[in-house]
Structure formats: C-alpha cells, structure tokens
Amino acid sequence: MSASALLARDLAKSYGHIRVFDGVSITAAPGRRIGLVGDNGVGKSTLLRLLAGVEDPDAGEITRPDDAGFLHQELPFDLAGTVGDVLEDALAPLRAAERELAETAEALTRRPDDADLLATYGRCLEWAQVHEVWDADHRAGRVLDGLGLEGVSRQRVLATLSGGQRSRLGLAALLLRQPGALLLDEPTNHLDDAAISFLQRHLCDLPGVVVLASHDRVFLDAVCTDIVDMDPGLDGPTRYGGAFSDYLRAKHAERARWEQRYAAEQDELDQLRHAVAVTARNVSHGAARGNTSKLAYDYKGARVEKQVSRRVRDARQRLEELDRRQVPKPPAPLRFAAALTSAATTGDVSVQVRRAGVRGRLWIDELDLSGDGRLLITGPNGAGKSSLLYLLAGWLHPESGTVWHRRGLRVGLLEQDVVFADGARTPRRVYAESTSGRGDVPALSELGLLPPRDIDRPVGTLSVGQRRRLALATLIADPPRVLLLDEPTNHLSLTLASELEEALRTAPGATVVASHDRWLRRRWDGASLALVSGRIA
C-alpha cells in the first residue's frame, strides 16, 4: 500500500440556503503540501472536512488514502482518559502492522513458495516503510518534545490539561500516525515559535499528502509546495505553484494584468460611446454638391447613409456586448489618506513617557515617539503590549510618572475587541460620519474590508473581526497623527494583511504596532521594542 494521491472533483457544499462553494477540484500527489488561503467564510475549513470524510459533499467525488487524518479542534477522546491512552491509540495501527509483518514473515519460513503470502508480506513491508513503523517510539518522544509536551506525564488525565495542551496533544497523535493524507485546520494555533519551527520541518519530511489552512504566512511559506486561493475572483478558486512568496508574486502580476485589462476595456467603452454618439455620424453628405448631378449625389448619399447606419449598428452592438461582460473594477488596495503631519513637525516628539505605568501590569522608564516614528512592539502573551498601546493612547492612566502628548495631537487606537457605542448604526453610517468633510476617501464598499451584505447591517450584529475591519476602515480614511494598532492583521485575509502592511510603510504621522505576526515582524523596517513581564527587555 504505497502512498496514494488525494483527488477531489467538482465539490459543492451548502448549509441550508447558504452555498459555501461549488465546483471546487483539487489533486494532491504524495509529497505535495497544499495551503488553502482566502477570506473568512470562503470554505477552507469546510473543504478540509470534506477531504477528510468528516462531512459529505452535496455533489462531486473524493478519492482519498485509506488512512487520511484530520486535526480536530477538540480531542475526540473521553477527558477521563490519559495522555498515554491518546498516544497508544495513535500508535495502535503501527503496532498492528509490525505484528502482521512478523507473523507473515514467520509463515513464509514454513511456506516460502506461497504466492499469496509473498504478496501480503510485500504490501505489509511497503506500508511499514512508508509509515516508519520501526521508528514509532523514537518519533513519539521527538514529536512530544518538539510540540512542547516533553514535561507532560503519560499518566496525566486529559481533563487536567489546558486547552492549548490538549490541542497540541491532538496534533502530536496525528503526526505519530503519519497518515497518507494529513488535513490540518490552523495547526499553528497554541504553538510557540519553537513548536511551529518543529512542525514546519516535520511536515516537509512527510512522504504523504498534506492539505492545510493557516493564517501564518511564514508557516505557509516554509511548508507549502502549492497554494490554492479559495477567494472568488475572476476565475474562481485558483491554484498557484510554489510557496506563499511565489503566490504573492503571482497575485501581484495577476492584479497588474487585471488593472491593465480593466483600463483597456474602459478606453474601448469610451471610444465606442463616442463612436455611437458622434464619430459614426460625422460624415459630409450634407455638404453642397457643387457640379455633381442630382442623380449622382442622391446615389452617393444613399451609400453614405447605409455606411453610417452600419457603423452605428456595429458600434452599438459592440458596446452592448462589452457592457454585458466587462471586467469588474479591481478593488482599491488599502491606502491611507494624504499625510496630515507637516514636514516641520514630523521629526519632533509627539508622545513622551517618563517612569510611568501600573503596578503589576506595565512599567516604562523612558520612551519617546517622534511625529513620523515607526515602532513595533513584540513580546509573549501577557507581556504588556496592549497595555503599552493604551498608555500611549491616554486610555490607561499611570499610577505614577507622566505621559505627555503634543498639544492638539489626535491619537487613534485599533483595539483587539472593538465596541461601537451605538450598536444600531450601520457600517455605512459609521464610516460616513467618521469621514465627513473629506472628499478624497474611497467608498467603504471599495476597500474590500467588509462584504456588501454586511455594510447595512447593525454594527451590534457584526463579529469581532467585522467590527475591527470597520474600525480599521475609518482609521485608513481619516488617519490620526499617531496610529496605534493592536494585532492589526488578525481577522484579515492574507491578501488584505499584505495590503495593510504595504500601506503602513507610507502611513502619515507616527505608527506603533503590537503584533505576534511573524511575517509582519520579519519585514518590519522601523524600530522595535520587546516587552517581558511588563518591562522593556
């Protein structure tokens, strides 16, 4: 039983009246590692469940290896069981294969010419080699260590583990099985950088198929051999060869072609409208006939009228055809509005912190932020990153020390959980009120941050991610002099996250970002500050 391919053709899935996707196909050969990307709601998790056999498609066909494995969000085990129970369950197929191989080999010593026994032995041996049966116990220790579970006793009851530990144990069990097809939904959740690096290396060494969905762009870049963009575009879900960096380059070129095609069609439409209205009728048959006979003039005039009629008809037909099938306008990339700071003040200090903080939460001895400063705040969970942003914004009042703002300074903060005072207002109204007086801002629908169906819903019914996107839209359209962003790429599609990072390079005024996003951190070109236990490291 050699490693086999995973094949899906023309898959469709709906929940009630909501169509998730239709006509999705994927082919994954052994050794290919496919990353699924796209905005929330396009069906990445649904597709993984279908590929794993956890759910059935409404239409289409799937052929998968017999031992496909799916990473469940919660351990499919009784919480009264132990860590050892989970590991032994994962290793059980490998133990059984080893026993079957030994029993078949013993039988062959008695019947060496038995063709059926030889075939069985060959299949068992191939399966055992693909799944590295003889390395199972050593691999178990290596996987547990790599995922940060080396100190967890195998007698530990599952109910006593944290949610993150149970999640990592489920991933460890799946890696130990080493199935022919591995289906992973956000596998880097609950993993620190060291565990993510281990997982990257481990997946790259697997002989079988891997299909995964992740918002970790560094992870996608390190692991994937192919990217499938699930976002509906001009041609529907599209597969791109290469890692995430290759996908970004292909998307950039694709967008350039889209923009060129749109511009060319708009030029042609303008020319056709002009031809219908003016050019096709611009003939000289109404001029004085001079010495031309009336008979000849009437004959030529009739010919000209026919030519005019044909021109108008042809131009109108082409215009109607192009109007029906014209390329939609590419969504405007995220761009901050024109700079508000002047050259005379950008280098001056806008925010100054001196020996300020809150006991047990945050303490900053000294920090100056210039009018055009760019600062990245890093650190583990609980290190005080959000608290520092609140302190800089003036939302967190220090127990001692001072936080000084330049006179008239306007500060904007994107929180991790945005709450609007009036939950009955719609995103359209919130955006319009926040950008009133500015005539150069794009329409909310053009930013691509919220789908059209959500623009007129009450903001109180929006998800956390949708509310954050709306808040981000208002900051982009009317940027403050100091922009503070707490995990800004959370809840954004990977395409929008890349657009935001590019926009931040030219954001007006000062910019301070707190982020765990490894892709953003690796490409940050400004100053950085690391926090540990509420203090600057």
N, C-alpha and C positions, 0 to 999 in steps of 0.2 A: 504494500500500500504506500506508494510514493506520494509525496506532497502533491496535492491537486489544486486546480485553479478554482477561483470563486467567480461565478458568472451570474449576472442579473440582466434581464432583458425586459424593457418596456414596463417597468414597475409603476403602478399607480396606487395611491392611498388617500382615503378621505376619512375624516371623523365627523359623522353627521353630515351636515351640509357644507363643511369646510374641506375643500380639496387642498391637500398638502403638496402633492406633486403628481405629475402624470408623464409617463413615457421616459422614465429615468433608466439608463442602462449603464452597467459597469462590468468591466472584465479585468480581473486581477490574477496574474500568474504568480506561482510561488516565487518568493523573493521580492515581490513588489510591495511597496508600502505607500498606501494612498491616503492622502489627507483630504478631509471634507471641510470646505470653508464656505462661508456665506452668512448672511444676517440671521438673527434670531427668528425662528418661525419658518425658515425655508425647508426644513425637513431633514436636517442632518441626523438628529437622534432617531427620528422615525426610520430613516433609511438603514441605520445600523441595526435597529431591532428587527427589521425585515430580513436583512442579510444574515442575522444570527438565528433566525427562525423563532424569535420570541413572539413576533406577531406575523400574521399572514397578509400579503398584499391583496388589494382588491382586484388587481389584474397584473399580468406579467409572470415571468418564470425565474426561478432562482436555482442554481446548482451550486452546492457548497461541499467542502470536505466533510467527511462524517464527523470529525471531531472539532467543529467550529466552537470557539469560546467567546463569550460576551461578558464584558465588565459591567456587572450590576451596580447601581448606585448604592444599594444596601446589601450586605452579606445575605445570601439565600440559605442561612443556617439558623437553627434554634439558638438564641442567645444564651441558653443554659449550657451549650457545648463549650469546648475549649479550643484554644489556638491549635493544639495538636490534632484535634478532630478535623479541623479545616485542612491542615497540611496533609494529613493521611488520606483524606478524601481526594485531594488533588493528585497525590502520588499513586492512588489505587490503580488507575489504568496502566501505569508504568510497571508497578509490581506484578500485575496480572500478565503483562506482555513478557516480562522477564521469566515468569514461571512457565508460561506456554512455550517459550523458546527452549527452555531447559527440558521440558517434557518431550517436545518434538525431537530434540537432539538425542535424547535417550532412546526414543522409539526408533530412530534411524539406525542406532547401533545394532538393533535387532533385525530391522528390515531395510538395509541400505539401498535396495533396488526399488523401493516403493515410490512410484512417481508422485502420488498424491501427497505423501509425507514430505517429499523434497520440495514440492510447490508450496506447501504450508510453511515449511521451515524458511524458505526464501522470502515469503511475504512477511513473516514474523520478524526475520532479521532486518529487512528493509525498514519496517515500521520502527523497530527498536533503534536503528541507527539514526533515522530522521528525528526521533524524539529523545535521543541521547539518554536512553534508559539507564545505562551503567553510571552515568554522571548525576543521577537524580538527587541523591542525598547531599553530595557536594554542592550541587546547584541550589538546593533548598537553603543551605547556610549562606551562600553567596547572595541570593535574592533577598533574604530577610535582612542581611547586613546592608545591602545596597538601598533598600527602601526604609531604612531607619528603624527596623524592628528587632535588631540584634539583642536588645536587652529585655525583650518580652518573653516570659516563660511560656513553654508549650502547655503548661498546666493552667495557664491563666484563663478564667472564664470570659467568654466573649462579652457578656453584659458589662464587665468592668472596664472594657476598653473604651477609649474616646471614639467619637465618630470618625475622626481622621485616621486613627489606628485601625479601625475596622475596614475603612476604605482601602488602606494600604495592604492589609492582610488579604482582602479580596483580590487585589491586583497581584500580590505575591502568589496566591494559589493558582491564578490563571497562568502566570509565567512558568510556574512549575509544571503544569500540564503540557505546556508547549504545543498547543493545538495547531492543526494545519491552517486554520483561519482564525485570526485574532481580531475581534471587533471591540474597539475602545472608544468610549464617550468621555471626553475631558479627563484623560488619565493622569494629568499632572496636578489635578486638584488635591490638596492636602499634602503635596510633596514639597520639600525644600529644594534648594538649588542642587545639593549633592545627590539627592534621590532622583531628581529629574535627569541629571547627567548620567547616572547609572542606567536609568530606564532607556535613555537615548541609545546608549551603547548596546544594551541587551536587545532591543528591538532590531537594531541594524544587523545583529548576528543571527537572527531567526531565519530558518530556511523557508517558512511558510508565508502565507498572505497576511498582511496587516492592513486594516482599514480603520482609520481613527478620525475623530473630530476634536479639535483643540483650538483655543484662543491664544495659545502660547506660540508666538511666531518663531522664536528661537528654536523651540522644540520641533515645529513643523519643518524648519529649515535643516535641522540636523538629521531628522529621521526619514522624511518622505522622498520617494522616488517619483511621485506624481501628485498633482493637486487637482481635485475636482471642485470647481466653483459651482455651488448649488444656487446662487442668486439668479433669479430670472433676468436674462439680458436679451440682446438681440437674437441670439441663437439658443437660448435656454441653458441648462446646466452644461458646462464645458470642462473638458479635461485638458490639463497642461502638463507636459513632461518636465521633470526636474523638481528641484526643491522649491521652498517658498520664495527664495530670492529670484529664481528663474520665473516663477509665476508673476511676481511683481513687475519684472521687466516686460513680460509678455502682456500684462494688463496695461502697462504704460503705453506700449506700442499700439495695443488694441484701441485704447482711448484716443490716441492721436489719429488713427485711421477713422474712428467714429466721428471725431470732430471735423476732419477733412471731408468726409463723405457728407456730413450734415451741411457744412458750409457750401460745398459744390451744389448740392440739391437746392439749397436756398437761393443761390445765384441763378440756377436754372429756372426756378419758380418765378423769380423776379423778372427774368428775361421773357418767359412765356406770358406772364401777366401783361408786360409791356407790349409784347407782340400782338396779343389779342386786342388790347385797348388802342394801340397806336400804330405800331410798325406795319401790321398786316393791311392796314387801311391807307397807309401812306403811299399812294400812287398818283400818277399825273394825268389820269384820263379826264379830269375836269378842266385841263388847261385849254387855251384857244387852239383850234385845229389848223390855223394858218391856211396853206394852199391845199391841204388834204381834202379829198372829196368826202361828201357826207356819207356815201356808201362805205368807203374805206374806214372812215372814222367810227361809224357805228359798228363795223365788223371788229375793229381792233378794241373798241370799247367793250364789246361783249366778251372778248377774250380776257381782257384785263379784269372784268367783273368776276369771271369764273376763277381766275388765278387768286384774286382777293378772297373769294369765298372759300377756296381750297386751303389757302394759308390760314385763314381764321379758324376753319374747321379743324385742321391738323394741329394748330397750336392749342386750341381749346381741348381737344381730345388728350393731347399730351399733358396739359395742365391738370385735367381731371384725374388722369391716371397717376401722375406724380403726387397729387394731393392725397389720394387714397392710400398710397403705400410709402409715403415719405418717411425717412429715418427720423425717429423721435430726437428731440434736442437732448444732448448729453447733459446730465445733472451737473450743476456748477460745483467744482471742488470747494471744500471748506477754505475760506479765506477771511481773515479778519478785516474789518473796515479800516479806512485810512487812519494813519497814526494820529493820536491825539496829543502826544508829547512834542514839545519843541526841541530843536537842537540845543538850545541854551540850557535846558534843564535835564536832559536825559542822563548826563553823567553825574548829576548831583544826587545826594542821598534822599530817597523818598520815604523809607521806613528805617527806623533805628531802634534796636533792642539793647538794653543795658541791664544786666543782672536781674532778669525778670523770669517769672514762672509761677507754677502752682505746685506746692509740696506734694511729692509722691507721684507727680504726673509729668512735669516738664520743668527744666531749668536751662536758661540760655544766658551765658555770661555776656557775650557780645556778638551782635550781628547787624550789619549794615546792608541795605538793599538799595542799589542805585536806581535811577529813573529808567534805565534801559537794561537792568541786570537780569540775568538768567540763572536760576538756581534750581537744582534737582535735589530733593530730599529723599534719602534712602534709609533703610533700617528694617528690622523684623517687625512682625505684628506686635503692637503694644509698646513700641519704642517711643511713641510720641509724635509721629509725623502729622497726624490730623490735628493734634493739639497745637503744634507749632503754626500750622496754617491758620487756625482760629486766633492764635495770639497775634500773628501778623495782620489779620483782618480786623482786629479790635473786637472780636466776638468773645474772646476769653480774656477776662480781666486778671492781671497778675496780682498775687498776694503781696508782692514787693517788687521794687525795680520800676523801670519805665519802658513803655513802648510809644515811640514818637512817630507821628505821621506829618508829612509836609502839609502846610495849610491848603485846604481845598482838594486834598487828594481823594480820588474816588477809587475804592477797592472792590473787586468782585471775587467771590469765592464760589467755586463749584464743589458742593458737598457730595459725600458718598450717598446720602439719602436726602434728596431734595423734597421739600414740602411747600406747596403754594398755599397762601393764606386763604384764598377763596377757591375751594375745590370745584365750584360750579362753572368757573370760567373755562373757556376752551383754549387749546394751544394757539389757535389763530388769534384770539383776542389778547392773550398774554403777550405774544410776540409783537402784535401791532402796537400795544400800549408801551412796551419796553423800547420800541424803535421809532416811536412817533417823533416827527421832526427831522428824521433822517431820510433823505430821498434816494440815497445810493445803496440801500440794503436790498439783498435778494429776497424774494418771497420765501416764506417758511417752507413751502412745498418744493422749492428748488434746491434746498440744502441736502436733501436725502437723509435727514436725521429722523424724520417721522414719516411713516407711510400716509398717503392721502386719507385712508379710512380713519386715522386717529386725530387728524387736525381739528375736527369739530366735535370731538368727544370731551366731556368734562375732565379737567386735569385730575380730579379726585379719583377717577376710574382708571387712570393710567398706571402702569407698572413702575417700579423704581427706576428701571432702565429708561423707560419712555420719559419720565419726569426729568431725569438727568440730561437726556438729549435735548429736551425743550430748554432747560436752563443753559445748556451749552450754546444753543442757537442764539439766545439773547445776548450772551457774552461775546459771541463772534460778531454779531451785527452791530453791537454798541459797546466796544471793549473799554474797560476801565483803564486807569493809569497803572494800576497794579492788579495783575491777574493771578489768582491763586487756584490751583487745580488739584483736587484730591482724587487720585487714581482715575485720570481723565479717559483712559482707553477702556475702562470697564463698561460693559453693555454696548460697545460699539462693534460693528462688523470689522473685520480685519482691513478692508478697503478704507472704511471711514477712519479707523485708527491711524492708518498711514497718512491719510489726507490731513488729519489733525496735527500729527507730528510735523509735517511739512509746513503747515500754517503757523505753528508755534515758532518756527525759525524767523518769521517776519512779523510776529505779533507786536503791536505797538506797546510802548511802556515796558514795565518790568513784568517778568513771568516767573512764578515759583510753582514747581510741580512735585508732588509726592507720589511715588509710584513703585510698585513691585514689578512692573512690566519689563522683562529682561531685554526685549527688543528696543524699547524706548531708552532704557538705561544705557545700552551699548552704543546707541547712536547720538546720545546727548552731547552737544558741543559747548555747553556752558559750564559754570561752576557746579560743584556738587557738595553735599553736606550729609554725613552719615550720623544717624542718631542711634544710641544704645541706652536703653533704660532711661529715656527722657533727657539725655545729655548728648552734646556733640562729641562724637568719638575722637 
